[in-house]
C-alpha cells in the first residue's frame, strides 16, 4: 500500500542569491558544478578536520538550492554554513515555516509522479517538488498550500516508517548526536554519490581525500535488524566471547522489528553473529557496493 508520510523532523535549508552555487561548491563534498538544474544528489558538509557536520539531499533548482536534512542537524549546520556567507551574495535560511516535507512510500509511489514535470530524479508539480530515491520519494511543498489531489487522497503513514526505509536503504541518516563524529566515508556518503574526489577545494577536503587515496578509512555503515524492544550495546561474537562491534548511528521501528545502522569495520568475519544487548541481531544486505578507489 502506498502511503504519504508527514516528516516534520526533516528540515530544509534554502540557499538563494547570485553566489549560491559557487559558495556551496567551496563548502560541500559533492560537485555542485556538475549537478544539472532540476536534479538532486547526496552531499555532506564537513568541519575543518574532515568530520561530517551534516549529510543531506542537495536539490539544484532554477532559482534556489535546497538541502534536506534532519532538523537537529540543521540547527548544527546552518550556523556553520553561514560562517563565511557574509562575504558572498548568498542567503541561507531555515525554511521550516515555509516548507513541509513528506515521504511517499509503497509499490506505486513513483508511478504516482508520472505526470509531474521532469524526467530525472527530481520532478515538479506547481510549487511542489519530488526527490525520487529508487522506489521512494520525498515531497517538499509550501506549508500553506494544498497538496496535489493524487497525494492528498493517500492514507497517512507514521514518520518512523520513513526513517526505517532510510535505514534499510543504508542512507547516511543521523541526528545531531553524531554531528562531527564521522568522516563521510564511514557513513557510505561516497557510495551513494555524495563525494566528488575530483573537485576543487572544500572544507575538510584534505582529510576526506586522504581517507580515500591513502586507504585511511577502515569502517563503513551497515544495516541490521533485531527485536523491536531490544536495547543495549551492539556486540560481535568472536570465538566464545562477545566484543563491541561498532558505533550505533540510528534506529527505527519497522513493524515488529527494529532496524538499526552502525559504523563497523569493513573486515568482518564470515557469517558474523551480532547481538544488541542480549537480543540477536541480523546483518542485512547492503543495497549497494562500497565505493572503491
C-alpha positions, 0 to 999 in steps of 0.5 A: 500500500502506498502511503504519504508520510508527514516528516516534520523532523526533516528540515530544509535549508534554502540557499538563494542569491547570485553566489549560491552555487559557487559558495556551496561548491567551496563548502560541500563534498559533492560537485555542485558544478556538475549537478544539472538544474532540476536534479538532486544528489547526496552531499555532506558538509564537513568541519575543518578536520574532515568530520561530517557536520551534516549529510543531506539531499542537495536539490539544484533548482532554477532559482534556489538550492535546497538541502534536506536534512534532519532538523537537529542537524540543521540547527548544527549546520546552518550556523556553520554554513553561514560562517563565511556567507557574509562575504558572498551574495548568498542567503541561507535560511531555515525554511521550516515555516515555509516548507513541509516535507513528506515521504511517499512510500509503497509499490506505486509511489513513483508511478504516482509522479508520472505526470509531474514535470521532469524526467530525472530524479527530481520532478515538479508539480506547481510549487511542489517538488519530488526527490525520487530515491529508487522506489521512494520519494520525498515531497517538499511543498509550501506549508500553506498550500494544498497538496496535489489531489493524487497525494492528498487522497493517500492514507497517512503513514507514521514518520518512523516508517520513513526513517526505517526505509532510510535505514534499510536503504543504508542512507547516511541518516543521523541526528545531531548526536553524531554531528562531527563524529564521522568522516563521510566515508564511514557513513557510505556518503561516497557510495551513494554519490555524495563525494566528488574526489575530483573537485576543487577545494572544500572544507575538510577536503584534505582529510576526506581525500586522504581517507580515500587515496591513502586507504585511511578509512577502515569502517563503513555503515551497515544495516541490521535488524533485531527485536523491536524492544531490544536495547543495549550495546551492539556486540560481535561474537568472536570465538566464545566471547562477545566484543563491541562491534561498532558505533550505533548511528540510528534506529527505527521501528519497522513493524515488529522489528527494529532496524538499526545502522552502525559504523563497523569495520569493513573486515568482518568475519564470515557469517558474523553473529551480532547481538544488541544487548542480549537480543540477536541481531541480523546483518542485512544486505547492503543495497549497494557496493562500497565505493572503491578507489 
